[in-house]
Every structure is written in structure tokens, then in C-alpha cells.
Amino acid sequence: MSTTTTPAASSPPSPSPAPETPSKHLLIRRYVPTDHTSAVKLVAEGYAQRRSLANIRIFRHPYFYTVLLPLLAIVFAQYDIKENLGTVILLTSGIIMAVMSLVGRMTDPLLDVARDITRGDFLENADYAFVAIYGEELIGVCSMQYVELADHSAKDPLNVANVVSPTTGKRKSKTGSRDEKQHAILSSWAVLRRYRNVGMGSDLLGYILQVASQDKADSLLVQCSSLESRARKTLKSRGFNIVSETPLPGNLGRLGIKTETWSINPIESVEEHPDQAKN
């Protein structure tokens, strides 16, 4: 009598170890051409977000309600809401949509600026540019360019609206000097929205201030929208002061939306080093 030996059930294969998730490190380094697409997109998104801030400003302005509420009041005065509920809903929805569309038309110029940014070469023309990388994602960019100012009048000696051309080969070294003042402008400064409350914008600005201090620049100029409260707070904490305010053209300017020019002069030394990496 033969016996049949049943092979023991093989144990299930042990699962392969899960791949290790690479730890994310924050690195602030010099801009390289491969960063162009991500950096320009980030700057353009920052300008586009000004439109959202402008829309909020309009929605909170008394003029908005002086237009909307009388129109709605006419509808409710003409129709009994109990007997003509559908008509009232349809008319009020149409009025609200029309007013919202009008607001969007008012802020369209801000969106056009964001579109123009994507075609700019401000990063390639910058004398210094830094990017912040977290893991593999570019989350911040900041660039600076030396300029000559067309207007040196006593009324507004730091008017960046009169920038005429970059100064090429005229940097003032630490030991040397030259007769003309050396001014720099912040040609870009943007941080991904979810990282704006952790000091990333201030860190990038610190790197720019460091190189401007090393080059002994006479001033650093920044243009900022009056809508950007976080950026204004960061500039103030870094020692910048408002030197001029220009209302936006058209209705946006009438609503109190301005382009502010901030300046720091003289530029004090800061601790960060441009080639330092942060983990």
C-alpha cells in the first residue's frame, strides 16, 4: 500500500519592503535656466492672485452695495415672492451674475499683467536670482537687477517708474567706489501660497539683501500692491519704507488700490549667506 505525501502548503511570500520615502529638504540656491518654467509660472500666479484680492476689495466696498441692493429692491418691489418665486429667483440670479461679470471686467487688467509676465525674461536679465526648492518642488523665487534711474530730483529720487536701463559692468566693489549711485530693484518675488506664512518670503528677501549689501548698493527698491498685506508686513519687518504710491488707472485706482514703491536705504548687512543651503 503506497502512501501519497501531500506537500505542505507553501507559506505566502513575504512582502517586499516598502520603498523609503525620500525626506524633503528645503534648499535655497542660485537660479539656473532649468528653473525657468516653474519660476515664471510661480511669479505669474502671484500677479494673478492680485485679481482675486482686488475682487474681494470691490465686494467689500460700499459702492458695490449701492449698485446691487437697489437693483434687487426693484425686483422684490415689482413681484410678490410668494406668487412669483421662480421669477424672483431668476431675476435676482441674473442681476448678481451681471454685477459679478462687471467686477470681473474691472479687474481684467490685473490678469493681463500676469499673462505678460509669462513672456518676460526678467530672470535671465537679473543680476542675482535665488529659488527655494522643497523636495523636488520649486516653492519660491526672488531676483534683483541693478538699474540706472532717470530721475534724480529731490522730490522723488527713488522713482522706479523711471528706470531706463540696467547698469552693465558698473558694479561697485567692496573696496572700490564710483560717483554714480547704484540702485537695485526687486524684479521678482513670489512664494507658493501654502508656504507664505512660514517666513519663506522673508528668507528669500534676506538673500537678496545680503548680496546687495556685499555689492554696497545704495538702495533696493520693491514695487508692491497695496492689496498684498503679507508682503507689506514682510517688507516693513525687513526695514523697508514706502517712498511713493501710485493709484492704479481707472476704477481700480478710484477704489483705493495702489502700487506702492518701497525702499531700504542704506542697506544693512544681514546674516544669511547667498550660497547657504537650509535643511
Kinemage of the C-alpha trace (Angstrom):
@kinemage 1
@onewidth
@group {chain A} dominant
@subgroup {mainchain}
@vectorlist {calphas} color= white
{ca met a 1} P 0.000 0.000 0.000
{ca ser a 2} L 1.553 3.119 -1.140
{ca thr a 3} L 1.159 6.354 0.676
{ca thr a 4} L 0.932 9.674 -1.004
{ca thr a 5} L 2.649 12.532 0.672
{ca thr a 6} L 0.863 15.820 0.223
{ca pro a 7} L 3.302 18.654 0.019
{ca ala a 8} L 2.893 21.171 2.746
{ca ala a 9} L 1.243 24.348 1.673
{ca ser a 10} L 3.919 26.845 0.914
{ca ser a 11} L 3.894 29.924 3.092
{ca pro a 12} L 2.934 33.137 1.323
{ca pro a 13} L 5.877 35.152 0.137
{ca ser a 14} L 6.921 37.869 2.487
{ca pro a 15} L 6.026 41.288 1.150
{ca ser a 16} L 8.853 43.294 -0.258
{ca pro a 17} L 9.863 46.196 1.892
{ca ala a 18} L 8.140 49.445 1.012
{ca pro a 19} L 10.383 51.910 -0.719
{ca glu a 20} L 11.666 54.565 1.568
{ca thr a 21} L 10.065 57.946 1.111
{ca pro a 22} L 12.788 60.427 0.443
{ca ser a 23} L 12.941 63.046 3.146
{ca lys a 24} L 12.177 66.536 1.927
{ca his a 25} L 14.782 69.207 2.436
{ca leu a 26} L 14.485 72.921 1.933
{ca leu a 27} L 17.216 74.288 -0.304
{ca ile a 28} L 17.718 77.901 -1.281
{ca arg a 29} L 20.144 78.182 -4.175
{ca arg a 30} L 21.025 80.232 -7.212
{ca tyr a 31} L 18.603 80.217 -10.131
{ca val a 32} L 19.577 78.060 -13.117
{ca pro a 33} L 17.951 78.050 -16.591
{ca thr a 34} L 16.175 74.756 -15.909
{ca asp a 35} L 14.149 76.556 -13.223
{ca his a 36} L 12.709 78.995 -15.765
{ca thr a 37} L 9.304 77.423 -16.409
{ca ser a 38} L 8.431 76.763 -12.768
{ca ala a 39} L 9.771 80.109 -11.580
{ca val a 40} L 7.953 82.199 -14.188
{ca lys a 41} L 4.731 80.281 -13.551
{ca leu a 42} L 5.044 80.985 -9.833
{ca val a 43} L 5.563 84.711 -10.403
{ca ala a 44} L 2.643 84.863 -12.856
{ca glu a 45} L 0.363 83.117 -10.364
{ca gly a 46} L 1.312 85.696 -7.763
{ca tyr a 47} L 0.257 88.516 -10.084
{ca ala a 48} L -2.946 86.683 -10.986
{ca gln a 49} L -3.820 86.385 -7.302
{ca arg a 50} L -3.864 90.161 -7.118
{ca arg a 51} L -7.027 89.976 -9.189
{ca ser a 52} L -8.715 87.850 -6.522
{ca leu a 53} L -7.636 90.338 -3.862
{ca ala a 54} L -8.989 93.189 -5.981
{ca asn a 55} L -12.322 91.383 -6.394
{ca ile a 56} L -12.572 90.974 -2.629
{ca arg a 57} L -11.821 94.679 -2.175
{ca ile a 58} L -14.630 95.554 -4.588
{ca phe a 59} L -17.115 93.198 -2.923
{ca arg a 60} L -16.433 94.882 0.420
{ca his a 61} L -16.665 98.412 -0.944
{ca pro a 62} L -19.835 100.451 -0.263
{ca tyr a 63} L -20.147 101.282 -3.983
{ca phe a 64} L -20.741 97.597 -4.709
{ca tyr a 65} L -23.788 97.506 -2.466
{ca thr a 66} L -25.109 100.863 -3.684
{ca val a 67} L -25.368 99.266 -7.125
{ca leu a 68} L -26.512 95.765 -6.166
{ca leu a 69} L -29.070 96.435 -3.438
{ca pro a 70} L -31.263 98.945 -5.351
{ca leu a 71} L -31.490 96.544 -8.300
{ca leu a 72} L -32.563 93.723 -6.015
{ca ala a 73} L -35.017 96.031 -4.266
{ca ile a 74} L -36.701 96.805 -7.595
{ca val a 75} L -37.246 93.092 -8.226
{ca phe a 76} L -38.760 92.484 -4.800
{ca ala a 77} L -40.946 95.571 -5.156
{ca gln a 78} L -42.325 94.501 -8.537
{ca tyr a 79} L -43.065 90.857 -7.754
{ca asp a 80} L -44.732 89.076 -4.874
{ca ile a 81} L -42.205 86.487 -3.750
{ca lys a 82} L -44.945 84.034 -2.733
{ca glu a 83} L -46.695 84.076 -6.089
{ca asn a 84} L -43.675 84.600 -8.348
{ca leu a 85} L -40.911 82.764 -6.555
{ca gly a 86} L -39.412 81.357 -9.753
{ca thr a 87} L -39.370 84.760 -11.451
{ca val a 88} L -37.790 86.422 -8.420
{ca ile a 89} L -35.067 83.772 -8.203
{ca leu a 90} L -34.377 84.045 -11.933
{ca leu a 91} L -34.161 87.842 -11.919
{ca thr a 92} L -32.049 88.106 -8.765
{ca ser a 93} L -29.658 85.458 -10.080
{ca gly a 94} L -29.335 87.337 -13.362
{ca ile a 95} L -28.639 90.635 -11.593
{ca ile a 96} L -25.992 89.085 -9.351
{ca met a 97} L -24.307 87.394 -12.314
{ca ala a 98} L -24.310 90.655 -14.283
{ca val a 99} L -22.759 92.589 -11.399
{ca met a 100} L -20.145 89.877 -10.842
{ca ser a 101} L -19.299 89.963 -14.546
{ca leu a 102} L -18.875 93.728 -14.342
{ca val a 103} L -16.489 93.323 -11.408
{ca gly a 104} L -14.504 90.768 -13.406
{ca arg a 105} L -14.212 93.213 -16.306
{ca met a 106} L -12.879 95.851 -13.945
{ca thr a 107} L -10.079 93.589 -12.711
{ca asp a 108} L -9.169 92.077 -16.094
{ca pro a 109} L -6.100 94.362 -16.454
{ca leu a 110} L -4.509 92.625 -13.472
{ca leu a 111} L -4.891 89.289 -15.232
{ca asp a 112} L -3.339 90.740 -18.383
{ca val a 113} L -0.256 91.686 -16.372
{ca ala a 114} L 0.062 88.081 -15.214
{ca arg a 115} L -0.116 86.870 -18.831
{ca asp a 116} L 2.592 89.319 -19.858
{ca ile a 117} L 4.846 88.044 -17.074
{ca thr a 118} L 4.994 84.607 -18.690
{ca arg a 119} L 6.602 86.158 -21.761
{ca gly a 120} L 9.157 88.149 -19.796
{ca asp a 121} L 12.860 87.468 -19.424
{ca phe a 122} L 13.317 89.173 -16.062
{ca leu a 123} L 15.075 86.126 -14.605
{ca glu a 124} L 17.599 85.939 -17.424
{ca asn a 125} L 18.303 89.670 -17.092
{ca ala a 126} L 18.611 89.557 -13.306
{ca asp a 127} L 21.986 90.163 -11.705
{ca tyr a 128} L 21.064 87.840 -8.844
{ca ala a 129} L 18.255 85.300 -8.636
{ca phe a 130} L 17.508 82.687 -5.979
{ca val a 131} L 14.963 79.892 -5.834
{ca ala a 132} L 13.638 77.859 -2.931
{ca ile a 133} L 13.292 74.122 -3.541
{ca tyr a 134} L 11.350 71.864 -1.172
{ca gly a 135} L 11.809 68.236 -2.118
{ca glu a 136} L 11.540 68.459 -5.897
{ca glu a 137} L 9.112 71.384 -5.989
{ca leu a 138} L 10.076 74.983 -6.616
{ca ile a 139} L 8.204 76.969 -3.974
{ca gly a 140} L 9.820 80.401 -4.129
{ca val a 141} L 11.771 82.766 -6.354
{ca cys a 142} L 13.397 86.148 -5.835
{ca ser a 143} L 15.544 88.166 -8.247
{ca met a 144} L 17.317 91.515 -8.296
{ca gln a 145} L 18.604 93.742 -11.072
{ca tyr a 146} L 20.830 96.821 -10.914
{ca val a 147} L 19.396 99.837 -12.713
{ca glu a 148} L 20.041 103.455 -13.515
{ca leu a 149} L 17.318 105.890 -12.541
{ca ala a 150} L 16.305 108.592 -14.988
{ca asp a 151} L 15.012 110.975 -12.326
{ca his a 152} L 17.377 112.128 -9.591
{ca ser a 153} L 15.217 115.012 -8.407
{ca ala a 154} L 14.873 115.790 -4.734
{ca lys a 155} L 11.117 115.214 -4.847
{ca asp a 156} L 11.314 111.551 -5.776
{ca pro a 157} L 14.929 110.355 -6.092
{ca leu a 158} L 13.896 106.691 -5.935
{ca asn a 159} L 11.215 106.609 -8.614
{ca val a 160} L 11.475 103.143 -10.160
{ca ala a 161} L 8.899 104.085 -12.774
{ca asn a 162} L 11.736 105.939 -14.490
{ca val a 163} L 14.126 103.006 -14.803
{ca val a 164} L 15.886 103.376 -18.136
{ca ser a 165} L 18.442 100.591 -18.442
{ca pro a 166} L 20.411 98.064 -16.403
{ca thr a 167} L 23.910 99.014 -15.358
{ca thr a 168} L 26.300 96.623 -17.009
{ca gly a 169} L 29.824 96.358 -15.729
{ca lys a 170} L 29.345 99.196 -13.261
{ca arg a 171} L 29.031 97.273 -10.003
{ca lys a 172} L 30.614 98.964 -7.056
{ca ser a 173} L 33.044 96.579 -5.384
{ca lys a 174} L 33.584 96.380 -1.657
{ca thr a 175} L 36.827 98.338 -1.889
{ca gly a 176} L 36.158 100.472 -4.945
{ca ser a 177} L 33.792 103.356 -5.447
{ca arg a 178} L 32.174 105.330 -8.225
{ca asp a 179} L 30.438 108.678 -8.451
{ca glu a 180} L 27.000 107.476 -9.580
{ca lys a 181} L 24.679 105.928 -7.060
{ca gln a 182} L 23.952 102.243 -7.511
{ca his a 183} L 20.304 101.269 -7.198
{ca ala a 184} L 18.750 97.831 -7.406
{ca ile a 185} L 15.166 96.732 -7.976
{ca leu a 186} L 13.496 93.510 -6.934
{ca ser a 187} L 12.410 92.238 -10.347
{ca ser a 188} L 10.542 89.214 -8.941
{ca trp a 189} L 9.498 87.968 -5.516
{ca ala a 190} L 6.982 85.145 -5.195
{ca val a 191} L 6.270 82.235 -2.871
{ca leu a 192} L 3.800 79.386 -3.287
{ca arg a 193} L 0.661 80.302 -1.368
{ca arg a 194} L 0.749 77.496 1.189
{ca tyr a 195} L 4.287 78.460 2.256
{ca arg a 196} L 3.679 82.179 2.740
{ca asn a 197} L 3.033 82.029 6.470
{ca val a 198} L 6.289 80.281 7.399
{ca gly a 199} L 8.763 83.062 6.609
{ca met a 200} L 9.812 81.823 3.180
{ca gly a 201} L 9.309 85.213 1.545
{ca ser a 202} L 11.379 86.900 4.231
{ca asp a 203} L 14.177 84.333 3.821
{ca leu a 204} L 14.389 84.894 0.065
{ca leu a 205} L 14.367 88.648 0.568
{ca gly a 206} L 17.195 88.227 3.061
{ca tyr a 207} L 19.356 86.561 0.432
{ca ile a 208} L 18.816 89.488 -1.933
{ca leu a 209} L 19.607 91.979 0.820
{ca gln a 210} L 22.811 90.076 1.534
{ca val a 211} L 24.169 90.341 -1.991
{ca ala a 212} L 23.044 93.970 -2.281
{ca ser a 213} L 24.894 94.720 0.943
{ca gln a 214} L 28.007 92.941 -0.302
{ca asp a 215} L 27.899 94.978 -3.525
{ca lys a 216} L 27.382 98.153 -1.472
{ca ala a 217} L 24.213 99.090 -3.323
{ca asp a 218} L 22.846 102.485 -2.338
{ca ser a 219} L 19.236 101.315 -2.235
{ca leu a 220} L 16.944 98.408 -3.021
{ca leu a 221} L 13.529 99.194 -4.471
{ca val a 222} L 10.457 96.974 -4.408
{ca gln a 223} L 7.068 97.519 -6.008
{ca cys a 224} L 4.160 96.014 -4.111
{ca ser a 225} L 0.391 96.194 -4.411
{ca ser a 226} L -1.496 97.822 -1.557
{ca leu a 227} L -3.662 94.674 -1.564
{ca glu a 228} L -0.796 92.388 -0.508
{ca ser a 229} L -0.836 92.737 3.262
{ca arg a 230} L 1.575 89.843 3.877
{ca ala a 231} L 4.200 91.215 1.514
{ca arg a 232} L 3.834 94.693 3.026
{ca lys a 233} L 4.286 93.280 6.508
{ca thr a 234} L 7.432 91.401 5.433
{ca leu a 235} L 8.915 94.491 3.806
{ca lys a 236} L 8.274 96.573 6.892
{ca ser a 237} L 9.884 93.966 9.146
{ca arg a 238} L 12.974 93.994 6.895
{ca gly a 239} L 13.381 97.754 7.252
{ca phe a 240} L 11.747 98.965 4.029
{ca asn a 241} L 9.756 102.204 3.880
{ca ile a 242} L 7.175 103.454 1.383
{ca val a 243} L 8.616 106.204 -0.822
{ca ser a 244} L 5.781 106.598 -3.342
{ca glu a 245} L 2.221 105.462 -4.013
{ca thr a 246} L 0.632 105.367 -7.468
{ca pro a 247} L -3.114 104.646 -7.834
{ca leu a 248} L -3.959 102.078 -10.478
{ca pro a 249} L -5.561 103.560 -13.597
{ca gly a 250} L -9.320 103.673 -13.958
{ca asn a 251} L -11.868 102.479 -11.437
{ca leu a 252} L -9.370 100.348 -9.515
{ca gly a 253} L -7.474 103.482 -8.548
{ca arg a 254} L -10.709 105.180 -7.501
{ca leu a 255} L -11.325 102.261 -5.153
{ca gly a 256} L -8.027 102.984 -3.397
{ca ile a 257} L -5.907 100.229 -4.970
{ca lys a 258} L -2.344 101.481 -5.388
{ca thr a 259} L 1.091 100.356 -6.462
{ca glu a 260} L 3.488 101.114 -3.629
{ca thr a 261} L 7.219 101.633 -4.036
{ca trp a 262} L 9.233 100.514 -1.023
{ca ser a 263} L 12.893 101.287 -0.468
{ca ile a 264} L 15.587 100.379 2.011
{ca asn a 265} L 18.436 102.866 2.217
{ca pro a 266} L 21.069 102.280 3.412
{ca ile a 267} L 21.138 98.507 3.097
{ca glu a 268} L 22.335 96.934 6.313
{ca ser a 269} L 24.231 93.672 6.461
{ca val a 270} L 22.200 90.524 7.114
{ca glu a 271} L 23.320 87.150 8.379
{ca glu a 272} L 22.215 84.861 5.554
{ca his a 273} L 24.807 83.863 3.011
{ca pro a 274} L 23.666 83.507 -0.630
{ca asp a 275} L 25.164 80.057 -1.071
{ca gln a 276} L 23.810 78.631 2.171
{ca ala a 277} L 21.504 75.603 1.965
{ca lys a 278} L 18.751 75.120 4.501
{ca asn a 279} L 17.630 71.696 5.606
